[in-house]
């Protein structure tokens, strides 16, 4: 199986204090669509009060160019699900399922058990509209709230969700607490315990420890990696001091060093990076 790179402009944008004009979002996403990513995590159907930056996702989806790149959006409740599945351009609907009770309440205003009901609704509704579901295991490598965590807890919740029919997971380091050891332990255990689901990595990281994270995941079977150009962004619901995303250019560097062809257009990537520098400064 080849490496899948998922670019996440949604995650890069969502925590900004200023509103990026819709036309600018469209131009940036159109540039990203030319790069050749497997998937673009391009927006979310969530409360505009909670995440005002994403209030124009519907318009953005309506006006961006057609492409072979798949489009993914995030939802947090049943209303968002109903809105997301109506859009024909969306292939993947993602839901952030935290294994930290504290963060699940903070992020979606619901408990973990209540979120299981939302996931069941997401599965049923997505199937009716030919959408695929991605579950983000938030706080998948630990948390900063003191909630209990271990690879066994990750496995337990993945098992419960897999039993419902979920076959695509992104294990998320929401606040950048992971290290090589925890990543090794989680991916080794998941890939040993489950044969069907695909497990991706959504790392938030600082500039000095990104490579050990990618390497630990790759060496333990991960073949799907989320990133954002220049590492912009972070989760605004996690804490005030955002920990940025995995820089996509670092992912490209890592896999090129291993002579792995990501089938990306490097010239178009450079164009998109210039636009990103103008947007995010």
C-alpha positions in Angstrom: 0.0 0.0 0.0 1.3 3.4 -0.9 1.6 6.4 1.3 -1.5 8.6 1.6 -1.0 12.3 2.3 -4.0 14.2 3.6 -3.6 18.0 3.5 -5.6 19.8 6.2 -6.4 23.4 5.4 -9.4 23.2 7.7 -7.1 22.4 10.7 -4.7 25.2 9.6 -7.4 27.8 9.4 -9.9 27.0 12.1 -8.1 28.5 15.1 -7.2 31.9 13.6 -8.6 34.9 15.3 -9.3 36.7 12.0 -11.7 35.6 9.3 -10.1 34.5 6.0 -12.3 35.8 3.2 -14.2 33.1 1.4 -12.6 34.0 -1.9 -9.2 33.5 -0.4 -10.1 30.1 1.0 -11.4 29.1 -2.4 -8.2 30.2 -4.2 -6.0 28.4 -1.6 -8.0 25.2 -1.8 -8.0 25.3 -5.6 -4.2 25.5 -5.5 -4.0 22.6 -3.1 -6.3 20.5 -5.4 -3.6 20.8 -8.1 -0.9 19.2 -5.9 -2.3 15.7 -6.1 -3.0 14.8 -2.5 -5.0 11.7 -1.7 -7.5 13.8 0.4 -8.1 17.4 1.3 -9.6 18.0 4.8 -11.2 21.2 3.6 -13.9 22.3 6.0 -16.3 21.5 8.8 -20.0 21.6 9.4 -20.0 22.8 13.0 -21.5 25.6 15.0 -20.3 29.0 13.6 -20.3 30.3 17.2 -17.8 27.6 18.2 -15.6 27.8 15.0 -16.5 31.0 13.2 -13.7 30.5 10.6 -15.6 27.5 9.1 -19.0 29.2 8.7 -18.5 29.4 4.9 -17.7 25.8 4.3 -20.8 25.3 2.3 -20.0 28.1 -0.1 -16.4 27.0 -0.4 -17.5 23.5 -1.4 -19.9 24.9 -3.9 -17.3 27.0 -5.7 -14.0 25.1 -5.6 -12.7 23.3 -8.7 -13.4 19.7 -9.5 -10.5 17.4 -8.9 -9.5 13.7 -8.4 -8.5 14.6 -4.9 -11.0 13.4 -2.3 -12.7 15.9 0.0 -13.2 15.5 3.7 -15.1 17.5 6.2 -15.5 17.4 10.0 -18.8 17.2 12.0 -19.5 17.3 15.7 -23.2 16.5 16.0 -26.2 15.2 14.1 -27.1 18.5 12.7 -23.6 18.8 11.1 -23.9 15.3 9.8 -27.2 16.1 8.1 -25.6 19.2 6.4 -22.4 17.4 5.4 -23.9 14.3 3.7 -26.1 16.5 1.5 -23.0 17.8 -0.3 -22.1 15.8 -3.4 -18.5 16.9 -3.4 -17.8 15.4 0.0 -16.4 11.8 0.1 -15.4 11.6 3.7 -17.2 12.7 6.8 -15.0 12.8 9.9 -15.9 12.8 13.6 -13.6 13.7 16.4 -14.0 10.9 19.0 -12.0 11.7 22.1 -10.9 9.0 24.5 -10.3 11.7 27.0 -13.7 12.4 28.6 -12.6 16.0 29.5 -11.8 16.8 25.9 -14.8 15.2 24.4 -17.0 17.4 26.6 -14.9 20.4 25.6 -14.8 19.7 21.9 -18.3 18.4 21.2 -20.2 19.3 24.3 -21.1 15.6 24.9 -19.8 12.6 26.8 -17.9 9.7 25.2 -21.0 7.5 25.6 -23.2 10.1 24.0 -20.7 10.4 21.2 -21.1 6.7 20.5 -24.7 7.5 19.6 -23.6 10.3 17.3 -21.2 7.9 15.6 -24.1 5.4 15.0 -26.1 8.1 13.5 -23.2 9.1 11.3 -22.7 5.6 10.1 -26.3 5.1 9.1 -26.7 8.6 7.6 -23.4 8.4 5.6 -24.3 4.9 4.2 -27.6 6.3 2.9 -25.7 9.1 1.1 -22.7 7.0 -0.1 -20.2 8.8 2.2 -17.3 7.2 4.0 -16.7 7.8 7.7 -13.4 8.6 9.3 -13.1 8.6 13.1 -10.4 10.8 14.6 -9.3 9.2 17.9 -8.6 12.5 19.7 -6.0 12.5 22.5 -4.9 9.2 21.0 -1.4 9.4 22.5 -2.3 10.9 25.9 -3.8 14.1 27.2 -3.0 17.1 29.3 -6.1 16.8 31.6 -5.0 13.9 33.8 -7.5 11.5 32.2 -6.4 7.9 32.1 -4.6 6.8 28.9 -2.8 3.8 27.6 -2.5 1.9 24.3 -5.0 -0.6 25.8 -7.5 2.2 26.1 -6.9 3.2 22.5 -7.4 -0.4 21.4 -10.6 -0.8 23.5 -12.3 2.2 21.9 -11.1 1.4 18.4 -12.5 -2.1 18.9 -15.9 -0.7 19.9 -16.0 1.6 17.0 -14.8 -1.1 14.5 -17.6 -3.3 15.8 -20.0 -0.6 14.6 -18.5 -0.8 11.1 -15.8 1.9 11.2 -12.9 1.0 9.0 -10.9 4.2 8.8 -9.3 5.8 11.8 -6.9 8.7 12.3 -5.1 8.5 15.6 -4.7 12.1 16.7 -2.0 13.7 18.8 -4.3 16.7 19.6 -2.0 18.6 21.9 1.4 17.3 20.8 2.1 15.0 23.8 3.2 12.0 21.8 6.7 10.7 21.5 8.4 7.9 19.6 7.7 5.4 22.4 3.9 6.1 22.6 3.5 6.2 18.9 5.4 2.9 18.5 3.2 1.3 21.2 -0.1 2.5 19.8 0.4 1.6 16.1 2.1 -1.7 16.9 -0.8 -2.7 19.1 -3.5 -1.5 16.7 -2.0 -3.2 13.7 -1.4 -6.4 15.6 -5.0 -6.5 16.9 -6.9 -5.4 13.8 -6.6 -6.5 10.2 -9.3 -4.6 8.5 -9.3 -0.9 9.6 -6.9 1.6 8.2 -5.0 3.6 10.8 -3.7 7.0 10.0 -1.7 9.6 12.0 -2.8 13.1 12.7 0.1 14.6 14.6 0.4 18.0 16.2 4.0 18.7 16.8 6.8 21.2 17.5 9.5 21.7 15.0 12.2 19.8 17.0 10.5 16.4 17.3 8.5 15.9 14.1 10.8 13.3 12.5 10.8 10.8 15.4 7.0 10.9 15.3 6.7 10.2 11.6 9.4 7.5 11.7 7.8 5.7 14.7 4.4 5.6 12.9 5.8 4.5 9.6 7.9 1.8 11.1 4.9 0.4 12.8 2.7 0.2 9.8 1.1 3.6 9.4 0.7 4.6 5.8 -1.7 7.5 6.1 -0.5 10.9 7.3 -2.2 14.2 7.9 -0.3 17.4 7.4 -0.7 21.2 6.9 1.7 23.4 5.0 4.3 25.0 7.3 2.6 23.3 10.3 0.0 26.1 10.5 -3.0 25.6 12.8 -3.9 23.5 15.8 -7.0 22.6 17.7 -8.6 25.7 19.2 -10.7 23.6 21.6 -7.7 21.9 23.2 -5.8 24.8 25.0 -4.9 28.4 24.5 -1.4 27.7 23.2 -2.0 25.9 20.0 0.4 23.2 19.0 0.8 23.3 15.2 0.1 20.6 12.7 2.7 18.3 11.1 4.3 20.3 8.3 3.5 18.7 5.0 6.9 19.7 3.6 8.4 17.6 6.4 6.4 14.6 5.5 7.5 15.0 1.9 11.1 15.3 3.0 10.9 12.2 5.1 9.4 10.0 2.4 11.6 11.3 -0.3 14.6 10.4 1.8 13.3 6.8 1.7 12.8 7.0 -2.1 9.1 6.7 -1.8 7.2 8.4 -4.6 4.2 10.3 -3.1 3.0 11.2 -6.6 2.7 14.9 -5.7 3.3 17.8 -8.1 6.2 19.7 -6.4 5.8 22.8 -8.6 2.1 23.1 -7.6 3.1 22.4 -4.0 5.5 25.4 -4.1 2.6 27.5 -5.5 0.3 26.5 -2.7 3.1 27.2 -0.1 3.4 30.8 -1.4 -0.3 31.3 -1.0 -0.2 29.8 2.5 2.6 32.2 3.5 0.4 35.1 2.3 -2.6 33.9 4.2 -1.1 32.8 7.5 1.9 35.1 7.5 
